[in-house]
Amino acid sequence: MTDAAPQTIYLKDYRPFGYYLDDVHLTFRLAASATRVVSRISVRPNVDFPGEFFLHGQDVKLIWAKIDGADVTPVVSADGLTCDAPDGPFVWEAEVEISPATNTALEGLYMSNGVYCTQCEAEGFRKITFYPDRPDVMSVFCVRIEGELPVLLSNGNPTSHGDGWAEWLDPWPKPAYLFALVAGDLVAHSDGFTTMSGKDVALNIYVRPGPDEAKCAFGMGALKRSMKWDEDVYGREYDLDIFNIVAVDDFNMGAMENKGLNIFNSSCVLASPETSTDSNFERIEAIIAHEYFHNWTGNRITCRDWFQLCLKEGLTVFRDQQYTGDQGSHAVKRIEDAITLRSRQFREDNGPLAHPVRPESFIEINNFYTITVYEKGAELIGMLKRLVGDDAYRKALDLYFTRHDGDAATIEDWLQVFEDTTGRDLTQFKRWYSQAGTPRVTVTDDFKDGVYALHFEQQTPPTPGQDSKSAQVIPIAVGLLSQDGTEVQPTTVLEMTATTQSFAFNGLAEKPVPSLLRDFSAPVILQRDQTNVERAFLMTHDTDPFNKWDAGDALAKDVLTKSITENTAPDAAYLDGITAILRNDALDPAFRALCLSLPSEDDMAKALHDAGTVPDPLAIHHAIEALKLTTAQHVQDILPRIQADMIVDGPYSPDAKNAGKRSLANSVLGLLSRLDDGAAAAKQYADADNMTMQLAGLAALLRISKGEDQSAAFRDQWRADRLVMDKWFGLTVSLAAPDLAADTALRLTQEPDFDMKNPNRFRAVFGALAGHSAGFHAPSGVSYRLLGDWLAKLDAINPQTTARMTTAFETWRRYDVGRQDQMRDVLETLAKTAGLSRDTGEMVGRMLGNHA
């Protein structure tokens, strides 16, 4: 079936559903190509908002329908069905047939390696049966599953089971997007947790029999740590008798928070030292926490409509960031989050895909599961907490949970609890939710008669559909340092509310050096004339870890910019600053590793573009490689000592301390490999007893065009492990020489292990190609065309993954005319693809400027 003509949906048009659903009974008779779903729903009219009885439905075959036991003949369309309904309460019954085996879109009920599983967010439930598939329609679900399979799971608590059947009851009203079902030949890694009120909860992670069974222990530990943390920090207790997680290979996203039955992409829950890197462990910890925290911020309190998506996602991302910081280093976590936001979200804010944290309209809601909604949404929570203080934040959250438990809430509801508990007027703060784009804050200063003044001006550039922007509330955390590096003004949060605003500090003996936007206190771009001498000073003396790192990052960007545009040698201030940080053993190794990292090639392209220079991706690539070599030569005398100091004794542990040591050791290895022709990297690869060190050794070799033998050996060693093979596919493409990137990606699609229907494998190859800036932007356009061809193929199979991967082209206007023409040609060709999905069509149209 071809998608219907795109229809824009607007926030202003929201209207409640015309009926309430008091309870929902579903029976699933599983069959791979002909599953039958029988629904029985108790319905009563919403007298305050009467409307037609319309149920969403897509790709489902109606067998029969009844109202109060009598046959009815609804009007069925491509989007659902409409039926005449009684004026009072009634019972709706229907039976439909669906085909999980042929559902390659991975929405609704589908199959992954013989396992039935579901993905219903955002609008997947309509592919299971006819139903009002919207988040504000909530009901209690009773589910019966019939099938000759060992494990039959759904939401809530198990109520009864027998040979070939099982029944589940979820006592907490939920919208359809939180429905889940899993059935298959699975085994459980089991444990338990006792809540703060003394309630025992059974915990299970279900996987396929075989090697995966040995990869569940870390995930189970992360789940228990998350449950305890949510009790300690937010006072939130788990509310069912059982909590199940299932790992599946074919999943469009990372995981899904379905009530009591979380379904995870295997890569986001399975881990072992031999097959997973430190970053894998950290990601798994964060994602398990994120999905568990949704139990309250997403499930018990959901969103009224999909425009409020940031309400559940922004708050839950913020909570998982807090949790991850508590498990390791808050400073390192904050820097990592800022790097992600500034590299990816700022790019989105500055291009054709820019949209507010709460959009005003959409064509396909799947396209708004974006870094703006998630990560920028989390930044808004962090700013609000910074503005009101920790105690007031906790009081507001307590009121939020009490007032809105069981509700489908809005951003207005969220802000109201803060106004009610603090007395603050948050009208201006609300603009953060409605205005797209990244504010630019320009800073100047002056010093006279012991008074130091900072002058700020904010301006947000136009974005699609929003030409004019109003001033926003911006918390700017500031510290002041004396000329000898002593802190003379501890961190103070300045609250900027006007377009231009000044703040004064009195009683200073000399003009201080300002440390601005400490801890990245707001998601803004700070613009201030600053010398490399001052940057080096902050890099050495600043007491704020974020600004200490940021000064080095800004210094590196300046060095690279001058290398590219003026062909100058690296500033000694940068090299000396890096040396000082590397020699400072008092600093966290993970922090030192971050400081040693250079801006990405895409970040440098953005920096050059913002400065008015058309970026040349190949020139950027060569400049970064040259600076890495120069840095290695400058610090070569201390590299062996640091690497020796970072040796981790004893069995592998992914804890923050040991992971930090390995991170610094592997950063040093990257420098050493440029000096010793890969000797240290080859030895590390050969001697490694964990994936972190083995993969780092291989990567160091590939970066200097060595390691062909090791790469082949790695593939042969791990061919049976699909998650490790995803690493190999991605590494092979991302570290190919720029002129070979497209050929490498094409060659890998011919490997027997490549499967375009598996999102992880497709992303491993083509996500790596898109992320290989110099290779993707090859002047010939070969990578553009290759990706475009494969996206056209994938769209017919999996529109959601296709649409997300089109963002590889979102910066097409940044580059020279030749590259622009070639990328636009690819986008226009995609737009003309016969039967193009609504998901992909919207994204391509927005990038071409066809949608406001």
C-alpha positions in Angstrom: 0.0 0.0 0.0 1.3 3.4 -0.9 1.3 6.0 1.9 -1.5 8.5 1.8 -0.7 12.1 0.8 1.2 13.8 3.7 -1.0 15.7 6.1 0.4 18.2 8.5 -0.8 17.9 12.2 -0.8 21.0 14.4 -0.5 21.4 18.1 -3.2 24.1 18.0 -5.7 21.6 16.6 -5.5 19.2 19.6 -8.9 17.9 20.7 -9.5 15.1 23.3 -10.9 11.8 22.0 -14.6 11.5 22.0 -14.7 8.3 24.1 -13.2 6.8 27.2 -11.9 3.2 27.3 -12.5 1.6 30.7 -10.7 -1.6 30.0 -9.1 -3.5 27.1 -9.0 -7.2 26.6 -6.7 -8.6 23.9 -6.3 -12.1 22.7 -3.3 -13.0 20.4 -3.4 -16.3 18.5 0.2 -16.2 17.2 1.1 -17.4 13.7 4.0 -16.1 11.7 2.1 -15.0 8.6 -1.5 -14.9 10.0 -1.7 -13.8 13.6 -5.2 -13.2 14.8 -5.9 -10.4 17.3 -9.3 -10.3 19.1 -10.1 -7.1 21.0 -12.9 -6.5 23.5 -13.0 -2.9 24.8 -15.5 -1.3 27.2 -16.3 2.2 25.8 -18.3 5.2 27.0 -18.8 8.6 25.4 -16.8 11.6 26.5 -19.8 14.0 26.9 -17.5 17.0 27.2 -15.9 16.4 23.8 -18.2 14.3 21.7 -16.8 13.0 18.4 -17.1 10.2 15.9 -16.0 6.7 16.9 -12.8 6.4 14.8 -10.2 3.8 15.5 -6.7 3.9 13.9 -5.6 0.9 11.9 -2.9 0.3 9.3 -2.0 -2.8 7.4 -4.5 -4.9 9.4 -7.2 -7.1 7.9 -10.6 -6.8 9.6 -12.3 -10.2 10.0 -15.4 -9.1 12.0 -16.6 -6.4 14.3 -19.4 -6.2 16.9 -21.0 -3.6 19.2 -22.7 -5.1 22.2 -22.6 -8.5 20.6 -24.2 -7.4 17.3 -22.4 -7.5 14.0 -21.5 -4.1 12.6 -20.0 -3.0 9.3 -17.5 -0.2 9.8 -16.2 2.1 7.1 -12.6 1.0 6.7 -9.9 3.3 5.1 -6.1 3.2 4.8 -5.9 5.0 8.2 -8.5 3.2 10.3 -12.2 2.6 10.6 -15.3 4.6 11.5 -18.4 3.1 13.0 -21.8 4.4 14.2 -21.8 4.0 18.0 -24.5 4.1 20.7 -25.1 7.2 22.8 -24.2 5.4 26.0 -21.6 2.9 27.1 -21.0 -0.1 24.9 -18.6 -3.0 24.2 -16.6 -2.9 21.0 -15.2 -6.3 19.7 -13.2 -7.0 16.7 -10.9 -9.6 15.2 -8.1 -8.8 12.8 -5.3 -10.6 11.0 -1.8 -9.4 10.7 1.5 -10.8 9.3 4.4 -10.4 11.7 6.8 -12.4 9.5 6.5 -9.9 6.6 6.6 -6.7 8.8 10.1 -5.4 8.0 9.3 -1.9 9.2 9.8 -3.2 12.8 6.7 -1.3 14.0 3.7 -3.1 15.5 4.1 -6.9 15.9 7.0 -8.3 14.0 9.5 -11.1 14.2 13.3 -11.0 15.0 15.1 -14.3 14.5 12.0 -16.3 15.3 11.0 -14.2 18.3 7.7 -12.3 18.1 8.1 -8.8 19.5 6.5 -5.4 19.4 7.4 -1.7 19.0 4.4 0.6 19.4 5.9 4.0 20.0 4.9 6.3 18.5 2.1 4.9 16.4 2.8 1.2 16.0 -0.2 -0.1 17.9 -2.4 0.7 14.9 -0.5 -2.0 13.0 -1.7 -4.5 15.6 -5.4 -3.9 15.8 -8.0 -1.1 15.4 -7.7 1.3 18.3 -7.5 5.0 19.2 -3.7 5.1 18.9 -3.0 8.3 20.8 -1.2 8.9 24.1 -4.1 10.6 25.9 -6.3 7.5 25.6 -5.3 5.4 28.6 -6.8 2.1 29.9 -6.1 -1.0 31.9 -5.0 -3.9 29.6 -5.7 -7.6 30.1 -3.8 -9.7 27.5 -4.0 -13.4 26.6 -1.3 -14.9 24.3 -1.8 -18.2 22.6 1.1 -19.9 20.9 3.3 -23.0 21.1 6.3 -21.2 22.4 8.2 -21.5 25.7 8.0 -17.8 26.7 4.8 -15.6 26.4 5.2 -12.1 27.8 3.2 -8.9 28.0 2.9 -5.9 30.2 2.1 -5.9 33.9 1.9 -8.9 36.2 1.3 -12.6 35.1 -2.1 -13.8 36.2 -2.3 -17.3 34.8 -0.8 -19.6 32.3 -1.1 -23.1 30.8 0.2 -25.3 28.0 0.5 -22.9 25.0 -1.1 -19.8 26.6 -0.5 -17.1 29.2 -2.4 -14.2 30.6 -1.2 -10.8 31.8 -2.8 -7.9 33.6 -1.4 -4.4 33.7 -3.3 -2.6 36.5 -1.9 0.8 35.7 -3.8 2.6 32.9 -1.6 3.2 29.9 -1.7 4.4 26.3 -1.4 2.0 23.4 2.2 3.1 22.6 3.3 1.4 25.9 1.8 -2.0 25.0 4.3 -4.8 24.5 4.3 -8.5 23.7 7.2 -10.9 23.3 7.0 -14.6 22.5 9.6 -17.1 21.6 12.3 -19.5 22.6 14.0 -17.5 25.3 15.9 -18.0 28.5 15.9 -15.7 31.5 18.7 -14.3 33.6 16.9 -13.8 36.8 17.4 -11.8 40.0 15.3 -9.8 42.4 15.0 -6.4 44.1 13.4 -5.4 47.4 11.9 -1.9 47.2 12.1 0.8 49.9 8.7 -0.3 51.2 9.8 -4.0 51.5 8.1 -5.2 48.3 9.9 -8.0 46.4 10.2 -7.6 42.7 11.2 -10.4 40.3 13.7 -9.3 37.6 14.4 -11.0 34.4 16.5 -10.4 31.3 15.4 -12.6 28.4 17.7 -13.6 25.6 18.0 -16.3 23.0 19.7 -19.5 24.2 23.4 -19.6 23.6 26.3 -17.1 24.0 23.9 -14.2 24.9 23.2 -15.9 28.3 26.6 -15.0 29.5 26.1 -11.3 28.7 23.3 -10.4 31.0 25.0 -9.9 34.4 26.1 -6.3 33.9 22.7 -5.3 32.6 21.0 -6.8 35.6 23.3 -4.9 37.9 22.6 -1.7 36.1 18.9 -2.3 36.5 19.2 -2.8 40.2 21.4 0.2 40.6 18.8 2.3 38.7 16.0 1.1 40.9 17.8 2.0 44.0 19.0 5.4 42.7 15.4 6.4 41.7 14.3 5.6 45.2 17.1 7.5 46.9 17.2 10.6 44.6 13.6 11.0 43.4 11.6 8.9 45.9 10.2 6.7 43.1 9.4 3.1 43.9 8.6 0.4 41.4 5.0 -0.6 41.2 4.6 -4.1 39.8 5.5 -7.6 41.0 7.9 -8.2 38.0 10.2 -6.3 35.7 11.2 -7.9 32.4 13.7 -6.9 29.8 14.0 -8.7 26.4 17.0 -8.4 24.1 16.1 -8.5 20.3 18.5 -8.1 17.4 16.1 -6.2 15.1 15.1 -2.9 16.7 14.9 0.6 15.2 15.8 2.4 18.4 17.9 1.7 21.5 15.2 0.4 23.7 11.5 1.0 24.7 10.1 1.6 28.2 6.9 -0.5 27.8 5.3 -0.9 31.3 7.0 -3.8 33.0 8.3 -5.3 29.8 11.2 -3.2 28.3 12.3 -4.3 24.9 15.9 -3.6 24.1 18.1 -3.5 21.0 20.6 -6.3 21.9 23.5 -3.8 21.6 22.0 -1.8 24.5 21.8 -4.6 27.1 24.2 -7.4 26.3 27.8 -7.0 27.5 30.9 -8.9 28.4 34.6 -7.8 28.8 35.6 -9.9 25.8 33.0 -8.4 23.4 32.1 -5.0 24.8 34.1 -1.8 25.2 34.1 0.6 28.1 31.9 2.9 26.1 29.5 0.0 25.5 29.2 -0.6 29.2 28.6 3.1 29.9 26.0 3.3 27.2 24.2 0.2 28.5 24.2 1.5 32.0 22.7 4.8 30.8 20.0 3.2 28.5 18.9 0.7 31.1 18.6 3.6 33.6 16.8 5.7 31.1 14.1 3.1 30.3 13.6 2.2 33.9 13.2 5.9 34.9 10.5 6.2 32.3 8.3 4.0 34.6 7.4 7.3 36.4 8.5 10.0 33.9 6.7 8.6 30.8 4.5 5.7 32.0 2.8 6.7 35.2 2.8 10.2 33.8 2.7 10.2 30.1 2.3 13.0 27.5 -1.0 14.3 26.3 -0.1 14.3 22.7 3.1 13.8 20.7 3.9 17.5 20.7 4.7 17.0 24.4 7.3 14.3 23.6 10.0 16.4 25.3 8.1 16.3 28.5 8.8 12.6 29.0 12.1 12.3 27.0 13.8 15.5 28.1 13.1 14.9 31.8 14.2 11.2 31.5 17.4 12.0 29.7 18.2 14.6 32.4 17.6 11.9 35.0 19.8 9.3 33.3 22.5 12.0 32.9 22.3 12.6 36.7 22.5 8.9 37.4 25.5 8.3 35.0 27.3 11.2 36.7 26.7 9.6 40.1 28.1 6.3 38.9 31.4 7.9 37.7 32.5 11.5 37.1 30.0 14.4 36.9 32.6 16.6 35.2 33.5 14.0 32.5 29.8 13.3 31.9 29.0 16.9 31.6 31.7 17.5 29.1 30.6 14.4 27.0 27.0 15.6 27.0 28.1 19.1 26.0 30.2 17.7 23.1 27.2 15.7 21.9 24.9 18.7 22.1 27.3 21.2 20.5 28.3 18.8 17.7 24.9 17.3 16.8 22.1 19.4 18.3 23.6 22.8 17.4 24.0 21.5 13.8 20.3 20.5 13.8 19.4 24.0 15.2 21.5 25.7 12.5 20.0 23.8 9.5 16.8 23.0 7.6 15.8 20.4 10.2 15.7 23.0 13.0 12.6 22.8 15.2 11.6 23.8 18.7 11.9 21.4 21.7 8.1 21.3 21.5 7.3 21.5 17.8 4.1 23.2 16.6 3.5 20.8 13.7 4.6 17.6 12.1 3.8 15.3 9.3 5.4 12.1 10.7 6.0 11.9 14.4 8.8 9.4 14.1 10.9 12.2 12.6 10.7 14.2 15.8 12.6 11.6 17.9 15.5 14.0 17.6 18.5 15.2 19.6 16.6 18.5 20.0 13.7 16.9 21.7 15.9 14.6 23.8 19.2 16.3 24.6 18.1 19.9 24.3 15.0 19.0 26.2 17.2 17.7 29.0 19.2 20.9 28.9 16.0 22.8 29.7 15.4 20.6 32.7 19.0 21.3 33.9 18.6 25.1 33.4 15.3 25.0 35.4 17.0 23.1 38.2 19.9 25.6 38.2 17.5 28.6 38.3 15.3 27.4 41.2 17.9 25.4 43.2 18.2 21.8 44.2 15.7 21.9 47.1 13.0 23.7 45.1 13.6 21.3 42.2 12.9 18.3 44.4 9.8 19.9 45.9 8.5 20.7 42.4 9.1 17.1 41.3 7.3 15.7 44.3 4.3 17.8 43.4 4.5 16.8 39.8 4.4 13.1 40.7 1.6 13.6 43.2 -0.5 15.9 41.0 -0.2 14.2 37.7 0.1 10.5 38.5 -2.0 8.7 36.0 -2.3 11.8 33.7 -1.4 12.5 30.1 0.3 15.8 30.8 1.6 18.9 29.0 4.6 21.3 29.2 2.2 23.7 30.8 1.5 21.2 33.6 5.2 20.7 34.1 6.0 24.4 34.4 3.0 25.0 36.6 4.3 22.8 39.4 7.5 24.9 39.5 5.5 28.1 39.6 3.3 26.8 42.4 6.3 25.6 44.5 8.6 28.5 43.9 6.4 31.5 43.1 8.4 32.2 40.0 6.8 33.4 36.8 8.1 31.0 34.1 6.3 32.6 31.1 9.6 33.8 29.6 11.4 30.5 30.3 8.6 28.7 28.3 10.1 30.3 25.2 12.8 27.7 25.3 10.1 25.1 24.4 8.6 27.1 21.5 11.6 28.8 19.9 14.0 26.9 17.6 17.6 27.7 17.2 20.7 28.2 19.4 21.0 31.6 21.0 24.3 33.4 20.4 25.5 35.3 23.4 28.0 38.0 22.7 30.2 39.1 25.6 32.4 42.2 26.2 33.9 43.4 29.5 35.6 46.4 31.1 37.4 47.2 34.4 37.5 50.5 36.2 38.1 51.6 39.8 37.8 48.1 41.1 34.6 47.3 39.3 34.6 44.6 36.6 31.6 44.6 34.3 30.4 42.0 31.9 28.1 43.0 29.1 25.9 40.4 27.3 23.8 40.5 24.2 21.7 37.6 23.0 20.4 36.9 19.5 18.9 33.8 18.0 19.2 33.5 14.2 16.1 32.8 12.1 15.1 29.1 11.6 12.5 27.5 9.2 9.1 29.0 10.0 10.5 31.4 12.7 12.2 34.5 11.5 11.9 36.6 14.7 13.0 35.4 18.1 12.4 37.0 21.6 14.9 37.2 24.4 15.1 34.1 26.6 16.1 33.4 30.2 19.7 32.3 30.1 21.5 31.2 33.3 25.2 32.1 32.8 27.4 30.6 35.5 30.5 32.8 36.0 33.7 32.6 38.0 36.6 35.1 38.1 40.3 34.3 38.3 43.1 36.6 39.3 46.1 37.1 37.0 48.0 34.4 39.0 45.2 31.9 38.6 43.6 32.3 42.1 39.8 32.2 42.0 38.6 35.6 43.3 34.9 35.1 42.5 33.4 31.7 43.0 30.8 30.4 40.6 27.8 32.8 40.5 24.8 32.3 38.3 23.8 35.4 36.4 20.2 35.4 35.1 20.0 37.0 31.7 16.5 38.0 30.7 16.9 40.9 28.3 18.4 41.2 24.8 21.2 43.2 26.3 22.2 43.1 30.0 25.2 44.0 32.2 26.5 42.7 35.5 29.1 44.2 37.8 31.5 42.8 40.3 32.9 45.2 42.9 36.0 45.4 45.0 38.6 43.8 42.7 42.2 44.7 42.9 42.9 44.0 39.3 41.1 43.1 36.1 40.2 39.4 36.4 40.1 36.7 33.8 36.5 35.6 33.4 35.4 31.9 33.3 32.1 32.1 31.5 29.2 29.6 31.1 30.7 27.2 33.7 29.5 23.7 33.6 27.9 24.6 30.3 25.1 26.3 32.2 22.9 26.9 29.1 22.8 25.5 25.6 24.1 28.7 23.9 27.0 29.7 21.7 29.2 32.1 23.6 31.0 34.7 21.4 33.8 36.6 22.9 37.1 38.0 21.6 39.7 35.8 23.4 43.4 35.4 22.8 45.2 32.1 22.8 47.2 33.3 25.8 43.9 33.6 27.8 42.7 30.2 26.5 45.9 28.6 27.6 45.7 30.4 31.0 42.1 29.0 31.5 43.3 25.6 30.3 45.9 25.6 33.1 44.2 27.4 35.9 40.4 27.2 35.6 38.8 25.4 38.5 35.7 24.5 36.5 36.4 21.2 34.6 34.1 22.1 31.7 35.7 25.4 31.1 39.2 24.0 31.5 38.4 21.5 28.8 36.5 24.1 26.7 39.5 26.4 26.7 41.7 23.7 25.2 39.0 22.8 22.7 38.8 26.4 21.6 42.5 26.6 21.4 42.7 23.5 19.2 40.0 24.9 16.9 42.0 28.1 16.5 45.2 26.2 15.8 43.4 24.0 13.2 41.6 27.0 11.6 44.9 28.9 11.1 46.6 25.7 9.8 43.8 25.3 7.2 43.4 29.0 6.2 46.9 30.4 6.7 49.1 27.2 6.6 50.7 28.2 10.0 52.4 26.0 12.5 50.6 25.1 15.7 50.6 27.7 18.4 53.0 26.8 21.2 50.3 27.8 23.7 48.3 24.8 22.6 51.1 22.3 22.7 52.4 23.5 26.1 48.8 23.4 27.5 48.3 19.8 26.4 51.7 18.9 27.9 50.8 20.5 31.2 47.5 18.6 31.3 49.2 15.3 30.4 51.8 15.8 33.1 49.2 16.6 35.8 48.7 13.3 37.4 46.2 14.9 39.9 43.7 15.2 37.1 41.2 12.4 36.3 42.6 10.2 33.5 39.3 10.3 31.7 39.4 14.1 31.8 42.9 14.1 30.5 41.8 11.8 27.6 39.0 14.2 26.7 41.5 17.1 26.7 43.8 15.1 24.4 40.9 14.6 21.9 40.7 17.1 19.0 37.6 18.6 17.6 35.9 16.3 15.1 36.1 17.0 11.3 32.4 17.9 11.3 32.9 20.3 14.2 35.8 22.0 12.3 33.6 22.2 9.2 31.0 24.0 11.2 33.6 26.3 12.9 35.0 27.3 9.5 31.5 27.8 8.0 30.5 30.0 11.0 33.7 32.1 10.5 32.8 32.7 6.8 35.1 30.1 5.2 33.8 27.4 2.9 35.1 24.2 4.5 37.1 21.7 2.6 36.6 18.3 4.3 39.9 16.9 2.9 41.9 19.9 4.1 40.3 19.6 7.5 41.2 15.9 7.6 44.8 16.5 6.8 45.1 19.4 9.3 43.8 17.2 12.1 46.1 14.4 11.2 49.1 16.8 11.1 48.2 18.3 14.5 48.0 14.8 16.0 51.5 14.0 14.7 52.9 17.3 15.9 51.3 16.8 19.3 52.8 13.3 19.5 56.2 14.6 18.7 55.9 17.4 21.2 55.0 15.1 24.1 56.8 11.9 23.0 59.1 11.9 26.1 56.2 11.5 28.5 54.0 9.1 26.5 55.6 5.8 27.6 55.5 6.8 31.3 51.8 7.7 31.1 50.9 4.5 29.3 52.8 2.5 31.9 51.0 4.4 34.7 47.6 3.6 33.2 48.1 -0.2 33.2 45.1 -1.7 35.0 46.0 -4.7 37.1 43.6 -7.5 37.9 40.5 -8.7 36.2 38.6 -6.4 33.9 36.0 -4.0 35.5 34.0 -1.3 33.6 34.0 1.0 36.7 34.8 4.7 36.0 38.2 4.6 37.6 39.6 1.7 35.5 37.7 2.8 32.3 39.3 6.3 32.7 42.7 4.8 32.9 42.1 2.7 29.7 40.7 5.8 28.0 43.9 7.8 28.6 46.1 4.8 27.8 44.3 4.4 24.4 44.5 8.1 23.7 48.2 7.9 24.3 48.4 4.8 22.1 46.9 6.8 19.2 49.8 9.3 19.5 52.5 6.6 20.0 51.4 4.8 16.9 52.3 7.8 14.8 55.8 7.6 16.1 56.6 3.9 16.3 54.9 2.8 13.1 52.3 1.0 15.0 54.6 -1.3 17.1 52.9 -0.5 20.4 49.4 -0.8 18.9 50.2 -4.2 17.3 51.5 -5.4 20.7 48.4 -4.2 22.5 46.2 -5.9 20.0 48.0 -9.2 20.4 48.1 -9.0 24.2 44.6 -7.7 24.9 42.3 -9.7 27.1 39.3 -7.4 26.7 37.5 -5.7 23.8 38.4 -2.1 24.9 42.1 -2.7 24.5 41.8 -5.1 21.5 39.6 -2.7 19.5 41.8 0.3 20.4 44.9 -1.5 19.2 43.2 -2.3 15.9 41.9 1.2 15.5 45.3 2.7 16.1 46.8 0.5 13.4 44.0 1.3 10.9 44.4 5.0 11.5 48.0 4.9 10.2 47.0 2.6 7.3 48.4 -0.5 9.0 46.6 -3.5 10.5 45.2 -5.4 7.5 46.3 -8.7 9.0 44.8 -7.8 12.4 41.6 -6.7 10.8 41.2 -10.0 9.0 42.0 -11.9 12.1 39.5 -9.8 14.1 36.8 -10.6 11.6 37.6 -14.3 11.7 37.8 -14.4 15.5 34.4 -12.7 16.0 32.4 -13.7 13.0 29.9 -15.5 15.2 29.2 -12.5 17.4 26.9 -10.1 15.6 27.5 -7.2 18.0 31.2 -7.4 17.7 30.9 -7.7 13.9 28.9 -4.4 13.9 32.0 -2.9 15.5 34.2 -4.4 12.8 32.0 -3.2 10.0 31.8 0.4 11.4 35.5 0.6 12.2 36.5 -0.7 8.7 34.5 2.1 7.0 35.2 5.0 9.4 39.0 4.5 9.3 39.3 3.9 5.6 41.4 6.4 3.7 39.1 9.2 2.5 39.4 8.2 -1.2 38.6 4.6 -0.3 35.6 5.2 2.0 32.8 4.7 -0.5 34.6 1.6 -2.1 35.1 0.1 1.4 31.4 0.6 2.3 30.3 -0.9 -1.0 32.6 -3.9 -0.6 31.2 -4.5 2.9 27.7 -4.7 1.6 28.8 -7.7 -0.4 30.0 -9.5 2.7 27.9 -12.5 3.7 27.4 -11.0 7.1 25.8 -7.8 5.8 22.0 -7.6 6.2 20.3 -4.4 5.2 17.2 -5.5 7.1 19.0 -5.3 10.4 19.2 -1.7 11.5 22.4 -2.2 13.5 24.3 -3.6 10.6 23.0 -1.1 8.1 23.9 1.8 10.5 27.3 0.2 11.1 28.2 0.5 7.4 26.3 3.5 6.2 26.3 5.4 9.5 30.1 5.1 9.5 30.3 6.3 5.9 28.2 9.4 6.7 30.3 10.0 9.7 33.6 9.8 7.8 33.5 13.5 6.8 36.4 13.5 4.4 35.3 10.3 2.8 31.6 11.1 2.7 32.3 14.5 1.1 34.7 13.2 -1.6 34.6 15.7 -4.4 33.4 13.1 -6.9 30.1 12.7 -5.0 30.5 8.9 -5.0 29.6 8.5 -1.3 26.5 10.8 -1.7 25.2 8.6 -4.5 26.0 5.4 -2.8 24.2 6.3 0.3 21.3 7.7 -1.7 20.9 4.5 -3.6 20.9 2.4 -0.5 18.4 4.7 1.3 16.1 4.3 -1.6 16.3 0.5 -1.3 15.9 0.6 2.5 12.9 2.9 2.5 10.7 0.2 1.0 11.7 -2.1 3.9 12.2 0.2 6.9 11.1 3.8 6.5 11.9 4.8 10.1 15.6 3.9 9.8 15.8 5.4 6.3 14.3 8.7 7.4 16.8 9.1 10.3 19.8 8.3 8.1 18.8 11.0 5.6 20.2 13.5 8.1 23.6 12.7 6.6 22.7 15.4 4.1 21.3 18.0 6.5 24.5 20.2 6.2 24.5 20.2 2.4 24.3 24.0 2.1 27.5 24.3 4.2 29.9 23.2 1.4 31.1 24.5 -2.0 28.8 24.7 -5.0 30.0 21.4 -6.5 29.3 19.4 -3.4 26.0 21.3 -2.8 24.8 20.4 -6.3 25.6 16.7 -5.9 23.9 16.4 -2.5 20.9 18.3 -3.7 20.7 16.0 -6.7 20.7 13.0 -4.4 18.0 14.5 -2.3 15.8 15.4 -5.3 16.3 11.9 -6.7 15.2 10.4 -3.3 12.2 12.7 -3.3 11.0 11.4 -6.7 11.4 7.7 -5.6 8.2 5.9 -6.4 6.3 4.9 -3.3 8.6 6.9 -1.0 7.4 6.7 2.6 5.9 9.6 4.5 8.8 9.3 7.0 11.5 9.8 4.4 9.5 12.2 2.2 9.1 14.6 5.1 12.8 14.6 6.0 13.9 15.1 2.4 11.3 17.8 1.8 12.5 19.7 4.9 16.1 19.5 3.8 15.2 20.8 0.4 13.1 23.5 1.9 9.8 22.2 0.8 8.3 22.2 4.3 8.2 25.1 6.7 
